[in-house]
Amino acid sequence: MALAGKTCTPCRGGVPPLGRAGAEGYLGETPHWVLKDDATRIERSFEFKNFAQALEFVNKVGALAEEEGHHPDISLGWGYCTVLFYTHKIKGLHENDFIMAAKTDALYEG
């Protein structure tokens, strides 16, 4: 099943984070995302025509995060936002981060 069709599963900790190879395997379905911080985070920047469009997108991502129970770090400015995912409880990446990346990509109309 494609990542965007999956639902995040609660991560209670005690699960090892994905290694670099595992994380790189998920990048095929999330090609605009980049690994950061020694493959413990994924990040993507999105461009918009103005601040209002960027803010509207951030609000959509926020609503999705609430639905899925998996929350990103988001930076917002005029004409852009940057979204960063990682699983806090395991201090690294989990499949949930890539599910959210794929779902976030589906929200983007750029």
N, C-alpha and C positions, 0 to 999 in steps of 0.2 A: 504494500500500500504506500502511496506517495506520502511524504511527510505532511503536506498541507491537509491531508485527509485524516490524520491521526489526532488524538487528543492527548494532552499532557497528563502524565500520571504523577501522583504525589511523590515527591522525593523526600524521604524522611532522614536522609543521611546514612552513613555506613556503607554506601555504594561507592566503589572507586570511580573517579572521573574518567572520562574517555582519554586515552592517550592521543598523541599527535596523529598516529595512523588512523585511529578510529574517527577522530574529528575530521581529518582530511577526506575520509570516505563519505561523509555527509555533505561536503562542499559541492558535490556533483548536483545535488538538488537545491543548493543555496549558493549559486555561483557568484553572486555579487557581494557575498559576505567574506570577510577576511579573519583569519586567526590572529589573535593578539595575545600578548603576555605569555609567551611560551606555550601557546595552544591551550590556554585556560579560559579564553573568552572569544566570542565572535562579535564583529562589529560591521555595520554598514551605514554609510551616509546617503541620505535621500535629498534631492534637489527639488525646489518648488519655485514658482514665479513670484511669490511674495510671502510675507509673514503669515497672513491669514490662512493660506493653503497649507503651510507647514504646521500651523497650530491645529488645523482640522485633522490632518493626518496623525499628529501626536495624540489627539483625543480618540481617534479610532484605534490606535495601537493600545492606548490605555484601557479602552473598553474590552478589547480582545484579551489583554493581560488579566483583567478581572475575571472574564469568562473562563479562562484556562487556569487561573491560579498560578501564573508564572510571570513575573514582572521584570522588565528590563530597566536599565539606566538609560535615560533619554536626555540629549542635549538639544536645545532648540534655539534657533536664531532666524534672522531675516533670510528667507528663501532656502532654509535647510533644516534638517534635523539628523542627528546621529543616534543610532540605536545600538545598545550593547547588551548582549545576553551572556549570562553564565549562571550556574546553579550555586547559590550562596552556601547551601548546607554541605556541599562536597568540595567547595572552593575550586571548581573547574567546570568542565562541560559535560552535559548529559544529553541524551536524545531529545529531551524536552526543549533544549535551547535551539536545536535545529528545527523542531516542529514549529516553534514560535517564529523563527527566522522565515521559514517557508510561508507561514500564515501572514506574517508582516509583509512579505513581498507581494502576496495576493491583494493586499489592501492598497498598494501603491499604484497610482495611475499615471506615473511620470512617463 
